[in-house]
Amino acid sequence: MNENSSTKLKNGDFCNVIGGTHQGKTGTVQDINLSKTGHITITVLQENGVRFKTLGKNVEVIKK
């Protein structure tokens, strides 16, 4: 996912993690932040209730 498409993330989107430590997991975007270094960070809530943080560039939005 490139930087332009990660700016289209919004709270409530269903996403699939395509890179990083949590690769292969899916969930709902909850919290979108811009870090001091300029990277987009998000919190993802999985269906089982577990939350994790990842970079916005590591996810793709799944259309339902």
N, C-alpha and C positions, 0 to 999 in steps of 0.2 A: 504494500500500500504506500503510495507516495504522500508527501506532505500536504498536497492540495486536497486529497480525498479524506485525510484524517481530520481536517477542519470541518467536515460535514458531520462529524459525530455529534450526537446530542443525547441528553439523558433519556433513558427509556429504550434506546436502540438495542436490538438483539445483535450480538456480535460473535465472531469466531476468532480466536487468537491464532495467528499464522506464523508467529515468530517469538523467540525469547524463551524464558523458563516455563511459561504456562502454555506453550504451543499445543494446540489440539483441544483446548477447553473452550466452552461456549458460555455465554451468560448475557446479562443485561447491563448496559453502561449506566453507572450511577453518578459518578463525580468526575468532572473534567477540570483539570488544572493546567496552568502554564508554569513550568518550573523556572527557576532563576536562569538556567542555561538555555531556555527557549524551547524546550521539548514539551510536548503535550503528554500529560500523564492522566490515566483514568483508573477508576475503581470498577471492577467487574463483579457482579453478583451472580453466582451460579445458581441453578435451580435447586440444589441441595442446601442453599443458604450460606455457603462459604464465599467469602469475598477475597479478592486479591487485586493488587495494583500492577499495572503494566503500562508501557508506552503506547501512545495512540498510533504510532507507525506500525505496531505489531498486531493490529486488529483490522478486520474487515467487517463491514456491516452486512448482516444477512437480512434480506427482504423477506417478509412473511407473506 
